[in-house]
Amino acid sequence: MTSAADTVWDLEVRSRKMSRWAIVAAVLLMLGHIGAALVLRAGGDTGVNLRLADQIAIVCVGVVVSGGVLLLTRPRLRAGAAGVAVRNILGEKMFGWEQVRGMSFPQGKPWPRLELPQDEYVPVVAVQARDGEHAVAALTAFRELEQRYGGGVGAAD
């Protein structure tokens, strides 16, 4: 089987707003931790003995927290002749078109879900309601690809 990295994709979608907000939040968190590290020892004689190692530790905590926030930039939806690949925050799953039963966007939910056989589904965090027209265009393009490649769509489970 072809790996997801070797496949040519007709559609690749990422959330625009979530990625921007995650980058801004990561930068602000990092700046806050650097600022805290800089003023950590400037407090005068408070009775607490803070050293350079404490400042470095605060910056390291900032790096870890900012890195965790940057995981929110990872979600991606890709679709092509080989199938559909959904990458959320931690992992990517590849589905052949014979497994895909469609994509639905439940009312009031922040993102759609890829419908699979036997009432299973996978959330598609890369397409978000808050992205507005970008999300609509992504779902329209996905449904066009589903019409082209998804011969088994709607088949009995």
Rosetta blueprint (number, residue, H / E / L):
1 M L
2 T L
3 S L
4 A H
5 A H
6 D H
7 T L
8 V L
9 W L
10 D L
11 L E
12 E E
13 V E
14 R L
15 S L
16 R H
17 K H
18 M H
19 S H
20 R H
21 W H
22 A H
23 I H
24 V H
25 A H
26 A H
27 V H
28 L H
29 L H
30 M H
31 L H
32 G H
33 H H
34 I H
35 G H
36 A H
37 A H
38 L H
39 V H
40 L L
41 R L
42 A L
43 G L
44 G L
45 D L
46 T L
47 G L
48 V L
49 N L
50 L L
51 R L
52 L H
53 A H
54 D H
55 Q H
56 I H
57 A H
58 I H
59 V H
60 C H
61 V H
62 G H
63 V H
64 V H
65 V H
66 S H
67 G H
68 G H
69 V H
70 L H
71 L H
72 L H
73 T H
74 R L
75 P L
76 R E
77 L E
78 R E
79 A E
80 G E
81 A L
82 A L
83 G E
84 V E
85 A E
86 V E
87 R E
88 N L
89 I L
90 L L
91 G L
92 E E
93 K E
94 M E
95 F E
96 G L
97 W L
98 E L
99 Q L
100 V L
101 R L
102 G E
103 M E
104 S E
105 F L
106 P L
107 Q L
108 G L
109 K L
110 P L
111 W L
112 P L
113 R E
114 L E
115 E E
116 L E
117 P L
118 Q L
119 D L
120 E E
121 Y E
122 V E
123 P E
124 V L
125 V L
126 A L
127 V L
128 Q L
129 A H
130 R H
131 D H
132 G L
133 E H
134 H H
135 A H
136 V H
137 A H
138 A H
139 L H
140 T H
141 A H
142 F H
143 R H
144 E H
145 L H
146 E H
147 Q H
148 R H
149 Y H
150 G L
151 G L
152 G L
153 V L
154 G L
155 A L
156 A L
157 D L
